[in-house]
């Protein structure tokens, strides 16, 4: 059973920074994508950033230049450094891992990020 445990959310003022962490445990195929999604109230869940096990990164336009995703393959851990946070970044952030073989997808429980003055 694959489990994802997130941490690092919280309350921050506009312009501030947060670093989210997600550790995956269980049997995970080495070829995979790990990513962060978010869901704001009344909105659909959207991709924020994703990084493959080969290090290829992709960001949503809203995250480019402000967020940085990184990972440690040996630890099956992914981080996302979020700088210059805006009010509109407020959402529940979910960690995700998708295996290349079989396409199995797993989700974390979510961590709340609130940007407020």
C-alpha positions as a printed NumPy array, in Angstrom:
array([[  0.   ,   0.   ,   0.   ],
       [  1.432,   3.348,  -1.056],
       [  1.015,   6.23 ,   1.357],
       [  1.828,   9.884,   0.872],
       [  2.313,  12.133,   3.879],
       [  2.41 ,  15.875,   3.362],
       [  3.578,  18.627,   5.648],
       [  4.535,  22.277,   5.55 ],
       [  1.272,  24.069,   4.977],
       [  0.141,  26.981,   7.1  ],
       [ -0.808,  30.626,   7.245],
       [  1.448,  33.177,   5.59 ],
       [  1.177,  36.812,   4.586],
       [  1.223,  37.87 ,   0.936],
       [  4.786,  37.898,  -0.318],
       [  5.835,  35.233,   2.155],
       [  7.196,  31.749,   1.6  ],
       [  6.329,  28.19 ,   2.501],
       [  7.954,  24.852,   1.777],
       [  5.774,  21.805,   1.311],
       [  7.091,  18.285,   1.78 ],
       [  5.671,  14.931,   0.781],
       [  7.12 ,  11.548,   1.638],
       [  5.895,   8.442,  -0.146],
       [  6.153,   4.995,   1.374],
       [  5.329,   1.533,   0.108],
       [  6.127,  -0.277,  -3.089],
       [  6.578,   2.348,  -5.79 ],
       [  7.781,   1.779,  -9.308],
       [ 11.013,   3.681,  -9.79 ],
       [  9.765,   5.397, -12.92 ],
       [  7.188,   7.894, -11.762],
       [  6.051,  11.484, -11.661],
       [  5.576,  13.278,  -8.377],
       [  3.606,  16.449,  -8.271],
       [  1.63 ,  18.999,  -6.365],
       [ -1.956,  19.887,  -7.107],
       [ -4.196,  22.336,  -5.361],
       [ -7.886,  22.903,  -4.902],
       [ -9.392,  26.167,  -3.816],
       [-12.962,  26.368,  -2.47 ],
       [-15.462,  26.059,  -5.278],
       [-12.806,  25.282,  -7.854],
       [-11.498,  22.169,  -9.521],
       [ -8.243,  20.579,  -8.503],
       [ -5.415,  21.85 , -10.679],
       [ -1.83 ,  20.931, -11.33 ],
       [  0.745,  23.247,  -9.782],
       [  4.046,  21.504, -10.497],
       [  5.323,  18.086, -11.415],
       [  8.724,  16.434, -11.526],
       [  9.633,  13.107, -13.059],
       [ 12.044,  10.6  , -11.574],
       [ 14.437,  11.694, -14.337],
       [ 14.251,  15.29 , -13.134],
       [ 12.039,  16.845, -15.764],
       [  9.946,  19.642, -14.29 ],
       [  6.758,  21.289, -15.429],
       [  4.925,  24.162, -13.814],
       [  1.553,  25.754, -14.157],
       [  1.81 ,  29.287, -15.495],
       [  0.682,  30.596, -12.116],
       [  3.656,  28.89 , -10.439],
       [  6.416,  29.74 , -12.877],
       [  9.092,  31.957, -11.392],
       [  7.71 ,  31.646,  -7.861],
       [  7.564,  27.925,  -7.033],
       [ 10.323,  25.341,  -7.285],
       [  9.732,  21.61 ,  -7.173],
       [ 12.461,  19.141,  -6.259],
       [ 12.727,  15.511,  -5.23 ],
       [ 14.945,  12.863,  -3.743],
       [ 14.41 ,   9.574,  -5.568],
       [ 16.142,   7.507,  -2.915],
       [ 13.736,   8.821,  -0.289],
       [ 10.664,   9.063,  -2.542],
       [ 10.244,  12.575,  -1.259],
       [  9.155,  15.683,  -3.113],
       [  9.298,  19.286,  -1.981],
       [  7.876,  22.491,  -3.306],
       [  9.347,  25.819,  -2.311],
       [  6.733,  28.526,  -2.706],
       [  7.913,  32.139,  -2.727],
       [  6.136,  35.435,  -3.316],
       [  2.854,  33.879,  -2.254],
       [ -0.335,  35.582,  -3.33 ],
       [ -3.862,  35.589,  -1.953],
       [ -4.929,  33.42 ,  -4.869],
       [ -2.491,  30.695,  -3.843],
       [ -4.798,  29.866,  -0.946],
       [ -5.914,  26.267,  -1.374],
       [ -5.525,  22.729,  -0.132],
       [ -2.356,  21.347,  -1.686],
       [ -2.221,  17.665,  -2.534],
       [  0.803,  15.526,  -3.242],
       [  0.486,  13.027,  -6.059],
       [  2.562,  10.204,  -7.447],
       [  1.851,   8.451, -10.736],
       [  3.725,   5.348, -11.755],
       [  4.763,   5.051, -15.379],
       [  4.025,   1.335, -15.442],
       [  0.361,   0.656, -14.943],
       [ -0.456,   4.306, -14.378],
       [ -1.249,   3.793, -10.713],
       [ -1.916,   7.117,  -9.044],
       [ -1.836,   7.912,  -5.351],
       [ -2.797,  11.02 ,  -3.407],
       [ -1.866,  12.513,  -0.086],
       [ -4.43 ,  13.787,   2.379],
       [ -3.781,  17.422,   1.556],
       [ -2.273,  20.326,   3.455],
       [ -3.895,  23.734,   3.8  ],
       [ -2.054,  26.808,   2.558],
       [ -3.653,  30.098,   3.484],
       [ -2.268,  33.402,   2.249],
       [ -3.824,  36.273,   4.133],
       [ -2.919,  39.646,   5.514]])
